[in-house]
Amino acid sequence: MAEGLWYFSPTGTGRAVAEGLEERFPGLTLHGLTTPEERAGAPRPEAGDRGTLIFPVYANGVPELLLDWLEELPVRPVRWVLIAVYGSVNRGQALEECARAVTEKGGTVVGAAALPGPHCYDCVPGVPKRTNAWDWLALEAFYRDVKERERGICLPPPGAHVPQRLMAWLCAPPPKRGAGCTGCGSCAAVCPTGGRGCIRCGACVRVCPTGAKRLVFRTPLPLWYIRRGMAEEKTAFFQK
Ligand SMILES: Cc1cc2nc3c(=O)[nH]c(=O)nc-3n(C[C@H](O)[C@H](O)[C@H](O)COP(=O)(O)O)c2cc1C
């Protein structure tokens, strides 16, 4: 039976992990959840399935757009492997929050991993290139082990965190269309919100072929916070 892997990945780190797992573990079927169209069209896991869910850490938690998708899942006993990729600052409580969301839908978490990666704001020079070969060795061993001998795991319940819309608002105004916009529509095609309520993920900035889209921070605080946190990047795996 094909096994599903769902990923929400506005700036591509999680998608690269998903594709790496697909290459290493034949039989996985990938489903994107990044854009509104993808979320609407993605199949839901069936009762008894094992599914892998890959997502970025946003403001120490799970991206709200993904929580909304999880909220709409039917109640089914699905065994989940959760993989949070984060910008090497802080994995926060994203795994715990996601575990709670899937458990509320009748699921069980059989394995969870947090992988440090490059921060999508690209503002720190000299950040080590993650996910690197060592991360992959560890991730592969973890994933194989979970598949072969899965057992339930228990993550602590999540605490409070900063609302993501508020954080986004404090950090940066939505990326502006600068001079040079040709109206090609690449930005609209990758926008995880479908253009309503910018979450400051920076996906549009990355795909803009002329550099007309720019994300500008209101204060130097986010850059300071990110640089400060970078010293502590860690990979973490949770299994019984
Ligand atoms: C709105 C927002 C909030 C973020 N919050 C965190 C955070 O709390 N901790 C962290 O380490 N990285 C944080 N990041 C960085 C992302 O987790 C990181 O870049 C991740 O690899 C992006 O995944 P993707 O490329 O699959 O979209 C944040 C990024 C955005 C856009």
The ligand as a MOL file (V3000), in Angstrom:
LIG
                    3D

  0  0  0     0  0            999 V3000
M  V30 BEGIN CTAB
M  V30 COUNTS 31 33 0 0 0
M  V30 BEGIN ATOM
M  V30 1 C 6.5830 33.6850 9.9230 0
M  V30 2 C 7.8030 32.8340 10.2030 0
M  V30 3 C 8.1000 32.4580 11.5080 0
M  V30 4 C 9.2320 31.6660 11.7680 0
M  V30 5 N 9.4900 31.2910 13.0540 0
M  V30 6 C 10.5750 30.5100 13.3180 0
M  V30 7 C 10.8720 30.1010 14.6610 0
M  V30 8 O 10.1270 30.3690 15.6050 0
M  V30 9 N 11.9940 29.3790 14.8730 0
M  V30 10 C 12.8450 29.0240 13.8470 0
M  V30 11 O 13.8790 28.3940 14.1200 0
M  V30 12 N 12.5660 29.3690 12.5650 0
M  V30 13 C 11.4640 30.0860 12.2780 0
M  V30 14 N 11.1680 30.4280 10.9840 0
M  V30 15 C 12.0050 29.8820 9.8970 0
M  V30 16 C 11.3910 28.6320 9.2640 0
M  V30 17 O 10.9940 27.6930 10.2330 0
M  V30 18 C 12.4340 27.9640 8.3490 0
M  V30 19 O 12.9490 28.8930 7.4450 0
M  V30 20 C 11.8730 26.7530 7.6440 0
M  V30 21 O 12.9650 26.0070 7.1450 0
M  V30 22 C 10.9650 27.1200 6.4790 0
M  V30 23 O 10.4770 25.9370 5.9100 0
M  V30 24 P 10.0930 25.8300 4.3690 0
M  V30 25 O 11.3290 26.2730 3.5990 0
M  V30 26 O 9.8020 24.3750 4.1810 0
M  V30 27 O 8.9370 26.7200 4.1320 0
M  V30 28 C 10.0680 31.2260 10.7050 0
M  V30 29 C 9.7420 31.6120 9.3980 0
M  V30 30 C 8.6330 32.4180 9.1430 0
M  V30 31 C 8.3190 32.7830 7.7330 0
M  V30 END ATOM
M  V30 BEGIN BOND
M  V30 1 1 1 2
M  V30 2 1 2 3
M  V30 3 2 2 30
M  V30 4 2 3 4
M  V30 5 1 4 5
M  V30 6 1 4 28
M  V30 7 2 5 6
M  V30 8 1 6 7
M  V30 9 1 6 13
M  V30 10 2 7 8
M  V30 11 1 7 9
M  V30 12 1 9 10
M  V30 13 2 10 11
M  V30 14 1 10 12
M  V30 15 2 12 13
M  V30 16 1 13 14
M  V30 17 1 14 15
M  V30 18 1 14 28
M  V30 19 1 15 16
M  V30 20 1 16 17
M  V30 21 1 16 18
M  V30 22 1 18 19
M  V30 23 1 18 20
M  V30 24 1 20 21
M  V30 25 1 20 22
M  V30 26 1 22 23
M  V30 27 1 23 24
M  V30 28 2 24 25
M  V30 29 1 24 26
M  V30 30 1 24 27
M  V30 31 2 28 29
M  V30 32 1 29 30
M  V30 33 1 30 31
M  V30 END BOND
M  V30 END CTAB
M  END
